[in-house]
Amino acid sequence: MSWQLVHSPRRLYRFRESCNVYAVVRGDGAVLIDSGSGLAVSSLEEIGVRRVAHALHTHHHRDQAQAALELARGGTAIWAPETERELFENVDELWRGWDLYNNYRGAQHRDALLESVPLAGVLQDYATWTWPEHPEVAFRVLPAPGHTMGSICLIWDDLAFTGDLIYAPGKVWSVAAFQYDYVQLPGAQLAVRSLDALKKAGAGTLLPSHGEPMTGADLAIEKTQANLHRLIRERGIEYASELEELDRPFEQVLPHLLRNRKSVSSNWVLLGPGGHALFIDYGYPHWMYMTQYGGPRWGKRPLLHGLEQLAREYGVTHVDAVVVTHHHDDHVAAIPALRRVCGTQVWALENMVDVLERPQAYKTQCLWYDSIPVDRVLHRGETIGWHGIPLYFDEEPGHTRYGSLTAFTIDDTRCLAIGDQFPNNFVYANHFELGDYVAVAERWRHLKPDLILPGHGAAVPGPAYVGRLQQNGTALDEIHRALLPLDQWNLGAGGRTVELIPYQSEVSTHGEFEVRVFVKNPLPCHAHGQIRLTVPWDWKVDPPWHDVEIPAGGEITVAYRLCVGGGTGTRLRYGVEVTLNEIPLGVVEEGIAHVVPASSAGFCPVTLPSATPSSETSIPAPCASAKAEPFQTDGI
């Protein structure tokens, strides 16, 4: 085996081993596309290469990246797909977490690396990676889920490094890799979609991780899609029909109001003049992009969706902003890509700003993994204008403490976007409390909606829906009051004595961090209490404890500064121990600390700059300067 010249003008070489390792050579340096087993690296002197400056990986499997750790030890900057970062950096934790017995996941995660690899940065979807010393070497990062959920293709002008998306015309490297779950084949469906995107990228030559380079890219892609379609149809005709509908996900509800009927949560779109649009929520394009609720990040891929249909059929050129109904991942996961690629602003009610921007600080459900910066903070009872349409906002606790409603009139129809505030959709871990649904139903009643726009499903008539929420909320309160000893021990429906913020903290060895502890008094009388943190033996806490006085049914807040010891580790636990009126409640809440070596403290992976938006997707700041008339309510 030896290096073969693939493209002479670009000095691009290929070495066939556990995978095809590609090298772009400049002087005595090189950039590798995938690193293989190490045989290619040990043979680089054949082509005059003395140092590997960077190694870019299309996905995390060992046949692609076994040599990455040794390269990193030698000074090479290692890059991995953003979605698969933890499959490179946190391998020990991942292997400890695999289900070895009652396993229903078919994803080939046991082909993962055996040792962790430090990354110089991540290859972000839709961004462009450029070799700093040789800017003519620049790769566009094309999301390409299929072989793995986190796979990417790298596009260099007319060349496409395709990973294991395609092996040869009509063929793929692995069919088994498509079965992420137990019996489903979402990977095959995703591969069809990724091949569509690859075709639109316009590459003339495909350079796969396994197999021979392919010219005539379009024909190779079409043959592969045809065979994948055969597999999908055999699995079930409904899976084939899902693919056919994904290019046209929007349905028209009103002349200027659309709904994405294929996305996991309903993405509502208000159409304004001059190609402007406003989104309400923007999550996963379809269930296949998340495969299952919960689970690790590498099992989720929130890509941009619906934009082509909006441009083609409705003339949308500017997505000014996205309004967030609540923080759950199925409603927000694709917002970071929309904000980064299209310049879309994020608008959110004040009650959810912190949980969007600091998800690690909260112990609640369905958090997205990354910070989502909020560009415009909205306030309770506020009305703002968007292209002559007044938008009214208010809090909406019930399904989650961090929920909001948006009311507006469009096409002479009073609409109310409610997120997931459905009857009986209460979730205790999302801080559901008694009285939430009744209070929200009263707000809805004053707003007099003609149409309810739910977070899942089609629009429904407003008046009857308001009545159902009122009835359900009243019943819930009555049932909980009958079941719980609220006259003796009142922690409401959620049952929490303590909340700790931030819930997760990252700190270096011997470093410090601060937490706030919110403590409720569940007793029907005034309570004298003591609040103490229980920590590992070599940590220090200042102050050692707090003595507090809390009125009946009241709440207080105390703060602590913690100094960690010399050990390191992820998910180290410490506790909050509470005593009220000499009654020991024990450790009623925990906090999580990720302690890293001092040299790694504050490490921020190099994030690629966003690709310059094209004229079709460049989004200016929203025009919100026009004075808005208040949204008319019935006495609210």
Secondary structure, DSSP 8 states (H G I E B T S, - for coil): ---EEEETTTTEEEEESSSEEEEEEETTEEEEE--TTSHHHHTGGGGT--EEEEEE-SS--HHHHTTHHHHHHTT-EEEEEGGGHHHHH-HHHHHHHS-SSS----S-GGGS-SS----SEEE-TT-EEE-TT-TT-EEEEEE--SSSTT-EEEEETTEEEEETS-SBTTB-S-SGGG--SSS--HHHHHHHHHHHHHHHHT-SEEEESSS--EESHHHHHHHHHHHHHHHHHHH-HHHHHHHHHTTS-EEEEETTEEEESSSSS-EEEEE-GGGEEEEE----SSGGGT-SSSS-GGG------SHHHHHHHH---EEEEEE-S---HHHHTTHHHHHHHH--EEEEEGGGHHHHH-GGG---SS--SS----SEEE-TT-EEEETTEEEEEEE--SS-TT-EEEEEEETTEEEEEEET--TT---GGGT--TTHHHHHHHHHHHH--SEEEESSS--EEHHHHHHHHHHHHHHHHHHHHHHS-TTTS--TTTT-SEEEESSEEEEETT-EEEEEEEEE--SSS-EEEEEEEE--TT-EEESSEEEEEE-TT-EEEEEEEEE--S--EEEEEEEEEEEETTEEEEEEEEEEEEEE-GGGTT---EE-------TTT--------S-------S--
